[in-house]
Amino acid sequence: MPELFDPFLVKSLKEDKAYLETTTVPIITVSSSYREDLKEMHGFPAKDDTPDIVFSRAHYSMALAVGMAAWGKKMDPKKAWILDPTNYVSKKDWGSIVFTEEVGKLIARHDVLKTLKAFIDRFGRNKLPILESITPPLLYVTEKISGPILSFHIAAGNILAPLGKTVVQVITDPHVRDEYVTNAFRKNMYFCVFDENTKTEFLEKAALMGVKADPKRVFVTGAPIDPRTLAAKQKKNPYRSGVLKLCLTTGGLGTNKRELLEVVEQLLPELRKQNRSLGLVVYCATHEDIYKEVVKLAKEKRVAVGAETDKSAALRVLYHPQIVDANEKLQQLAFPWAHGFITKPSGDMAYDAAASGSFVLTLDEWGPWEVHIREIFEQKQISRRLVLESVVPQLESLRSAKGQQRSWIEQAMLNADALPSALTHGAKHIVEVVKNVS
């Protein structure tokens, strides 16, 4: 067992291990630490203001989406259980976790470092220090699991598969990195992919790498989207007139920070108007620095920041230092409310925004997978690029209806509402794959 900081975590680790060994759908992801929420979940005192270490909202929210699909109305450890080994990294290895997050944030927030990110994505992902750090707790919690383990991060899948564990690996984007194919020859490894094109790409890449992959072990499931996100579109009507409700979002590493603040600066004067036609929610996730800068800009422009739950406020800012609570704010206060999202075309936010019945305006993408995501939703006429130099004029153009024609925004929301279940109900489909494999 890893030597842990907190004695409470020793007991929660044993309980998490027992839940994973007895649940129908054991889920492993690598996204963040959420130790305080874990302690509370296991009946111990917890602090609400201790910052989490966060690498990715997507790998957390997608794993949770499958858990929600398996649980139904109430969390049930017999049906599914989620564990992130980041929570149980030992004392001596914790510094590598902090280092990895700091490097990730630095790269994600500076355009000039995109080249470094591309280099890491291509050559260094298997050598990042976090991989060695998560291995001991991952091996500990899975040592007695004999059935299939659902993996939402390729690092976890590639650690477990060579040990003979049956792994159902979710490829979370419509893009296949080389690491996904490395162990595809193993008969104990299965894959869930976004769509048929992703399956074709997977098999082509395997052939090019000389890896013998069985097409029968690659399942097309669609995107793993939280059932609550899907339910959100039932609470909204396509926009025709009145106040246009926008949600501006960042993710796990605070990517596109410069663009986010530029959008806020352009929209604040519109929010101050007496007969305003815009409402804005800024989702800062777990990033206190972004939260403080948005609030500072609002104060400078004399725009009041409303209470988080005040749907009539011109401006609201959502933030929490812990990923579990931050994600819940997005679910409760953004998806059911917003007509549209301004976000980078990432695998969590783009899927979720469209699945919630909203239109999407995209910020700069941060990799080829996000290019693919942007193109998919542009082709479905749900999304288009944000013109950063003229946000307000672009919004005015997109909301304007000509004659009997619908505005682009109204039509995009109708297109989002009509997304096929084959794409949006991936969480349910992935649960079915795990059960069939077992």
C-alpha positions as CSV (number, residue, x, y, z in Angstrom):
1,M,0.0,0.0,0.0
2,P,1.3,3.5,-0.8
3,E,2.5,5.6,2.1
4,L,-0.1,8.4,2.2
5,F,-0.2,11.9,3.7
6,D,-3.4,11.5,5.5
7,P,-4.4,8.6,7.8
8,F,-8.0,9.1,6.7
9,L,-7.0,8.3,3.1
10,V,-5.6,4.9,4.2
11,K,-9.0,3.8,5.2
12,S,-10.7,5.3,2.2
13,L,-8.2,3.6,-0.1
14,K,-9.0,0.2,1.4
15,E,-12.8,0.9,1.0
16,D,-12.3,2.1,-2.6
17,K,-10.3,-1.1,-3.4
18,A,-13.1,-3.2,-1.9
19,Y,-15.7,-1.4,-3.9
20,L,-13.8,-1.8,-7.2
21,E,-13.3,-5.6,-6.5
22,T,-17.1,-6.1,-6.0
23,T,-18.7,-3.6,-8.4
24,T,-20.1,-4.5,-11.9
25,V,-18.3,-1.6,-13.6
26,P,-15.0,-0.7,-12.1
27,I,-13.9,2.6,-13.6
28,I,-10.3,4.0,-13.5
29,T,-9.4,7.4,-14.7
30,V,-6.4,9.8,-14.4
31,S,-7.7,13.3,-14.1
32,S,-7.1,15.0,-10.7
33,S,-6.9,14.6,-7.0
34,Y,-10.1,15.2,-5.0
35,R,-9.0,14.0,-1.6
36,E,-11.3,16.1,0.5
37,D,-14.4,14.9,-1.4
38,L,-13.1,11.3,-1.0
39,K,-12.8,11.8,2.7
40,E,-16.3,13.1,2.9
41,M,-17.6,10.3,0.8
42,H,-16.1,7.8,3.2
43,G,-17.5,9.5,6.3
44,F,-14.5,11.6,7.4
45,P,-14.3,15.3,8.1
46,A,-13.3,17.3,5.0
47,K,-12.3,20.8,4.1
48,D,-14.2,22.7,1.4
49,D,-11.4,25.1,0.5
50,T,-8.4,22.9,-0.2
51,P,-7.3,23.2,-3.9
52,D,-7.3,20.0,-6.0
53,I,-4.5,19.1,-8.4
54,V,-6.3,19.0,-11.7
55,F,-5.0,17.8,-15.1
56,S,-8.2,17.3,-17.0
57,R,-11.9,18.0,-16.5
58,A,-12.7,15.7,-19.4
59,H,-11.2,12.5,-17.9
60,Y,-13.1,13.2,-14.7
61,S,-16.5,14.2,-16.2
62,M,-16.5,11.3,-18.7
63,A,-15.8,8.7,-16.1
64,L,-18.5,10.3,-13.9
65,A,-20.9,10.2,-16.9
66,V,-20.5,6.4,-17.2
67,G,-20.9,6.1,-13.4
68,M,-24.1,8.1,-13.6
69,A,-25.4,6.0,-16.4
70,A,-24.8,2.8,-14.4
71,W,-26.1,4.1,-11.1
72,G,-29.4,5.6,-12.3
73,K,-30.9,7.9,-9.6
74,K,-28.7,7.0,-6.7
75,M,-25.0,6.2,-6.4
76,D,-24.6,2.5,-5.9
77,P,-21.1,0.9,-5.5
78,K,-22.5,-2.5,-6.5
79,K,-23.3,-1.1,-10.0
80,A,-20.2,1.1,-10.7
81,W,-17.3,2.6,-8.8
82,I,-14.8,5.3,-9.9
83,L,-11.2,5.6,-8.7
84,D,-8.5,8.0,-9.7
85,P,-5.1,6.8,-8.5
86,T,-3.9,10.4,-8.4
87,N,-5.7,10.6,-5.0
88,Y,-3.5,7.9,-3.6
89,V,0.0,8.8,-4.8
90,S,2.5,8.4,-2.0
91,K,4.2,11.1,-0.1
92,K,7.5,10.7,-1.9
93,D,5.9,10.9,-5.3
94,W,3.5,13.7,-4.7
95,G,6.0,16.3,-5.9
96,S,5.9,14.8,-9.4
97,I,2.1,15.3,-9.4
98,V,2.4,19.0,-8.5
99,F,5.2,19.4,-11.1
100,T,3.1,17.8,-13.9
101,E,0.2,20.1,-13.1
102,E,2.4,23.2,-13.1
103,V,4.0,22.3,-16.4
104,G,0.5,21.6,-17.9
105,K,-0.9,24.9,-16.8
106,L,2.1,26.8,-18.1
107,I,1.8,25.2,-21.5
108,A,-2.0,25.5,-21.7
109,R,-2.0,29.2,-21.0
110,H,0.7,30.5,-23.3
111,D,0.3,30.3,-27.1
112,V,4.1,30.4,-27.6
113,L,4.4,27.1,-25.8
114,K,2.1,25.2,-28.2
115,T,5.2,23.8,-29.9
116,L,6.4,22.3,-26.6
117,K,3.0,20.8,-26.1
118,A,3.1,19.2,-29.5
119,F,6.5,17.7,-28.7
120,I,5.3,16.3,-25.4
121,D,2.2,14.8,-27.1
122,R,4.3,13.2,-29.8
123,F,7.3,11.9,-27.8
124,G,6.9,12.4,-24.1
125,R,3.5,11.4,-22.8
126,N,4.8,7.9,-21.8
127,K,7.7,9.5,-19.9
128,L,5.9,12.1,-17.8
129,P,6.6,11.6,-14.1
130,I,3.0,11.2,-13.2
131,L,2.9,7.7,-14.8
132,E,5.4,6.2,-12.3
133,S,3.6,8.0,-9.5
134,I,0.2,6.5,-10.2
135,T,1.4,3.0,-10.8
136,P,1.7,1.7,-7.2
137,P,-1.8,2.8,-6.1
138,L,-3.2,1.6,-9.4
139,L,-1.7,-1.9,-9.1
140,Y,-2.8,-2.0,-5.4
141,V,-6.5,-1.3,-6.1
142,T,-6.8,-3.6,-9.1
143,E,-4.7,-6.6,-8.0
144,K,-7.7,-8.8,-7.2
145,I,-10.1,-7.6,-10.0
146,S,-10.6,-10.5,-12.4
147,G,-13.3,-9.0,-14.6
148,P,-13.1,-6.1,-17.1
149,I,-11.7,-2.8,-15.9
150,L,-13.0,0.3,-17.7
151,S,-10.2,2.8,-18.3
152,F,-10.6,6.5,-19.2
153,H,-6.9,7.2,-19.5
154,I,-4.6,5.4,-21.8
155,A,-1.8,5.5,-19.1
156,A,-4.0,3.3,-16.8
157,G,-4.9,0.9,-19.7
158,N,-1.4,0.5,-20.8
159,I,-0.2,-0.3,-17.3
160,L,-2.9,-2.9,-16.6
161,A,-3.2,-4.7,-20.0
162,P,0.4,-6.1,-20.0
163,L,-0.3,-7.6,-16.6
164,G,-3.1,-9.7,-18.0
165,K,-6.0,-7.5,-16.7
166,T,-9.0,-7.3,-19.0
167,V,-9.2,-3.6,-20.0
168,V,-12.0,-1.8,-21.8
169,Q,-10.2,1.4,-23.0
170,V,-12.2,4.4,-23.9
171,I,-10.7,6.6,-26.6
172,T,-12.2,9.8,-25.5
173,D,-11.7,11.9,-28.7
174,P,-12.3,11.3,-32.4
175,H,-8.6,11.0,-32.7
176,V,-6.2,8.1,-32.2
177,R,-2.8,8.6,-30.6
178,D,-0.1,6.0,-31.0
179,E,-0.3,5.1,-27.3
180,Y,-3.8,3.7,-27.8
181,V,-2.6,1.2,-30.4
182,T,0.4,-0.1,-28.5
183,N,-1.4,-2.9,-26.7
184,A,-4.2,-3.5,-29.2
185,F,-2.8,-6.9,-30.2
186,R,-3.6,-8.2,-26.7
187,K,-6.8,-10.3,-26.5
188,N,-7.5,-8.9,-23.1
189,M,-7.8,-5.3,-24.4
190,Y,-11.0,-3.8,-25.8
191,F,-11.7,-0.3,-27.1
192,C,-14.7,2.1,-27.2
193,V,-14.5,4.8,-29.9
194,F,-16.4,7.9,-30.8
195,D,-17.7,6.9,-34.2
196,E,-17.1,4.7,-37.3
197,N,-14.4,7.1,-38.6
198,T,-12.5,6.8,-35.4
199,K,-12.7,3.0,-35.6
200,T,-11.3,3.1,-39.1
201,E,-8.5,5.5,-38.0
202,F,-7.7,3.1,-35.1
203,L,-7.4,0.1,-37.4
204,E,-5.4,2.0,-40.0
205,K,-2.9,3.2,-37.4
206,A,-2.6,-0.3,-36.0
207,A,-1.8,-1.6,-39.4
208,L,0.8,1.2,-40.0
209,M,2.4,0.4,-36.6
210,G,2.5,-3.3,-37.3
211,V,0.1,-4.1,-34.5
212,K,-2.5,-6.8,-35.1
213,A,-5.8,-5.3,-33.9
214,D,-9.0,-7.3,-34.0
215,P,-11.9,-5.1,-35.3
216,K,-14.3,-7.2,-33.2
217,R,-12.7,-5.8,-30.0
218,V,-13.3,-2.2,-31.1
219,F,-16.8,-0.9,-30.3
220,V,-18.4,2.3,-31.6
221,T,-20.2,3.8,-28.6
222,G,-20.5,7.5,-29.1
223,A,-19.4,10.2,-26.6
224,P,-19.7,9.5,-22.9
225,I,-22.0,12.3,-21.8
226,D,-23.6,12.7,-18.3
227,P,-27.3,11.8,-18.4
228,R,-27.9,15.1,-16.6
229,T,-26.4,17.0,-19.5
230,L,-28.7,15.3,-21.9
231,A,-31.7,16.1,-19.7
232,A,-30.7,19.8,-19.7
233,K,-31.9,20.3,-23.2
234,Q,-35.4,19.5,-22.1
235,K,-35.4,22.7,-20.0
236,K,-34.6,25.1,-22.9
237,N,-36.2,26.3,-26.1
238,P,-34.2,27.4,-29.2
239,Y,-33.4,31.1,-29.0
240,R,-35.5,33.5,-31.0
241,S,-35.4,36.8,-29.2
242,G,-34.7,38.5,-25.9
243,V,-31.7,37.9,-23.7
244,L,-29.1,35.6,-25.3
245,K,-27.6,33.4,-22.5
246,L,-23.9,32.6,-23.0
247,C,-21.6,30.4,-21.0
248,L,-17.8,31.1,-21.4
249,T,-15.8,28.1,-20.2
250,T,-12.3,26.9,-19.5
251,G,-11.1,23.4,-18.5
252,G,-8.8,21.5,-16.3
253,L,-5.6,23.4,-17.0
254,G,-7.1,26.9,-17.6
255,T,-6.5,26.6,-21.3
256,N,-7.1,29.7,-23.5
257,K,-6.9,32.1,-20.6
258,R,-5.9,35.0,-22.8
259,E,-8.8,34.4,-25.1
260,L,-11.3,34.0,-22.2
261,L,-10.3,37.4,-20.7
262,E,-10.5,39.1,-24.1
263,V,-14.0,37.8,-24.6
264,V,-15.0,39.0,-21.1
265,E,-13.6,42.5,-21.9
266,Q,-15.7,42.7,-25.0
267,L,-18.9,41.5,-23.5
268,L,-18.8,43.6,-20.3
269,P,-20.0,46.8,-21.9
270,E,-23.0,44.9,-23.3
271,L,-23.9,43.6,-19.9
272,R,-23.9,47.1,-18.4
273,K,-26.6,48.4,-20.8
274,Q,-30.0,49.1,-19.4
275,N,-31.8,47.1,-22.0
276,R,-29.2,44.5,-22.3
277,S,-29.6,41.6,-24.8
278,L,-26.9,39.3,-23.3
279,G,-26.5,37.3,-20.1
280,L,-23.1,35.8,-19.3
281,V,-21.9,32.9,-17.0
282,V,-18.1,32.5,-16.9
283,Y,-17.1,29.1,-15.8
284,C,-13.6,29.3,-14.2
285,A,-13.5,25.7,-13.1
286,T,-10.9,25.3,-10.3
287,H,-8.8,28.3,-11.3
288,E,-8.7,31.0,-8.7
289,D,-6.5,33.3,-10.8
290,I,-9.0,33.3,-13.7
291,Y,-11.8,33.9,-11.2
292,K,-10.1,36.9,-9.7
293,E,-9.2,38.4,-13.0
294,V,-12.8,38.1,-14.3
295,V,-14.1,39.7,-11.1
296,K,-11.5,42.5,-11.4
297,L,-12.5,43.2,-15.0
298,A,-16.1,43.4,-14.0
299,K,-15.4,45.8,-11.2
300,E,-13.4,48.0,-13.6
301,K,-16.3,48.1,-16.1
302,R,-18.8,48.6,-13.3
303,V,-20.7,45.4,-13.9
304,A,-22.1,43.7,-10.8
305,V,-21.3,40.0,-10.3
306,G,-24.5,38.3,-9.4
307,A,-25.0,35.4,-7.1
308,E,-24.3,32.1,-8.7
309,T,-27.9,31.0,-8.5
310,D,-29.4,34.3,-9.7
311,K,-30.5,33.4,-13.3
312,S,-31.6,37.0,-13.9
313,A,-28.1,38.5,-13.2
314,A,-26.2,40.0,-16.1
315,L,-23.0,38.3,-15.0
316,R,-22.2,35.3,-12.9
317,V,-18.8,33.7,-12.3
318,L,-18.6,30.0,-11.3
319,Y,-15.6,28.8,-9.4
320,H,-14.6,26.2,-6.8
321,P,-11.1,25.0,-5.8
322,Q,-12.2,21.4,-6.0
323,I,-13.2,19.6,-9.2
324,V,-16.2,17.6,-7.9
325,D,-17.9,20.8,-6.8
326,A,-16.8,22.8,-9.8
327,N,-18.2,20.2,-12.1
328,E,-21.5,20.1,-10.3
329,K,-21.9,23.9,-10.7
330,L,-21.5,23.4,-14.4
331,Q,-24.2,20.7,-14.4
332,Q,-26.6,22.7,-12.3
333,L,-26.1,26.3,-13.3
334,A,-24.8,26.3,-16.9
335,F,-26.0,23.4,-19.0
336,P,-29.8,23.8,-18.3
337,W,-29.5,27.7,-18.6
338,A,-27.3,28.5,-21.6
339,H,-28.3,29.0,-25.2
340,G,-24.7,28.8,-26.3
341,F,-21.2,28.1,-25.1
342,I,-17.9,29.8,-26.0
343,T,-15.2,27.2,-25.4
344,K,-12.3,25.5,-26.9
345,P,-13.5,22.4,-28.9
346,S,-12.4,19.9,-26.3
347,G,-13.7,16.4,-25.8
348,D,-15.7,17.3,-22.7
349,M,-17.1,20.8,-23.3
350,A,-17.9,20.6,-27.0
351,Y,-19.7,17.2,-26.6
352,D,-21.5,18.4,-23.5
353,A,-22.5,21.8,-24.8
354,A,-24.0,20.3,-28.0
355,A,-25.7,17.5,-26.1
356,S,-27.3,20.0,-23.8
357,G,-29.0,21.5,-26.8
358,S,-26.7,24.6,-27.1
359,F,-24.8,26.1,-30.0
360,V,-21.1,26.4,-29.7
361,L,-18.5,29.1,-30.7
362,T,-15.0,27.7,-30.5
363,L,-11.8,29.3,-29.3
364,D,-8.4,28.1,-30.5
365,E,-7.9,24.4,-30.5
366,W,-4.9,22.9,-28.7
367,G,-4.2,19.8,-30.8
368,P,-5.3,17.7,-33.8
369,W,-8.0,16.0,-31.7
370,E,-9.6,19.3,-31.1
371,V,-9.4,20.2,-34.8
372,H,-11.4,17.0,-35.4
373,I,-14.0,17.8,-32.8
374,R,-14.4,21.3,-34.2
375,E,-14.9,20.0,-37.7
376,I,-17.5,17.4,-36.6
377,F,-19.7,19.9,-34.9
378,E,-19.2,22.5,-37.7
379,Q,-20.3,19.9,-40.2
380,K,-23.4,19.3,-38.1
381,Q,-24.0,23.1,-38.2
382,I,-24.0,23.4,-34.4
383,S,-20.6,25.1,-34.1
384,R,-18.5,27.7,-35.7
385,R,-15.3,29.6,-34.9
386,L,-15.4,32.6,-32.6
387,V,-14.1,35.8,-34.3
388,L,-12.1,37.0,-31.3
389,E,-11.5,40.4,-32.8
390,S,-15.3,41.2,-33.0
391,V,-17.3,39.0,-30.6
392,V,-20.3,41.3,-30.2
393,P,-20.8,42.0,-34.0
394,Q,-20.5,38.2,-34.6
395,L,-23.2,37.5,-32.0
396,E,-25.5,40.1,-33.5
397,S,-25.1,38.6,-36.9
398,L,-25.7,35.0,-35.7
399,R,-28.8,35.9,-33.7
400,S,-30.4,37.9,-36.6
401,A,-33.2,36.2,-38.5
402,K,-33.8,37.3,-42.1
403,G,-37.4,37.2,-43.3
404,Q,-38.9,33.8,-42.6
405,Q,-35.6,32.2,-42.1
406,R,-34.4,31.1,-38.7
407,S,-31.3,32.8,-37.2
408,W,-28.1,30.7,-37.3
409,I,-28.3,30.4,-33.5
410,E,-31.9,29.1,-33.5
411,Q,-31.1,26.6,-36.2
412,A,-27.9,25.5,-34.5
413,M,-29.8,24.8,-31.3
414,L,-32.4,22.8,-33.3
415,N,-29.5,20.8,-34.8
416,A,-28.1,20.2,-31.4
417,D,-31.4,19.0,-30.1
418,A,-31.6,16.5,-33.0
419,L,-28.2,14.8,-32.4
420,P,-28.6,11.1,-32.7
421,S,-28.5,8.9,-29.6
422,A,-25.7,6.9,-31.2
423,L,-23.5,9.9,-30.6
424,T,-24.8,11.3,-27.4
425,H,-25.6,8.2,-25.3
426,G,-22.1,6.8,-25.2
427,A,-22.2,6.5,-21.4
428,K,-25.0,3.9,-21.6
429,H,-23.4,2.1,-24.5
430,I,-20.0,1.9,-22.7
431,V,-21.7,0.3,-19.7
432,E,-23.3,-2.3,-22.1
433,V,-19.9,-3.1,-23.6
434,V,-18.3,-3.7,-20.2
435,K,-21.2,-6.0,-19.2
436,N,-20.9,-7.9,-22.5
437,V,-17.2,-8.3,-22.2
438,S,-17.6,-9.7,-18.7
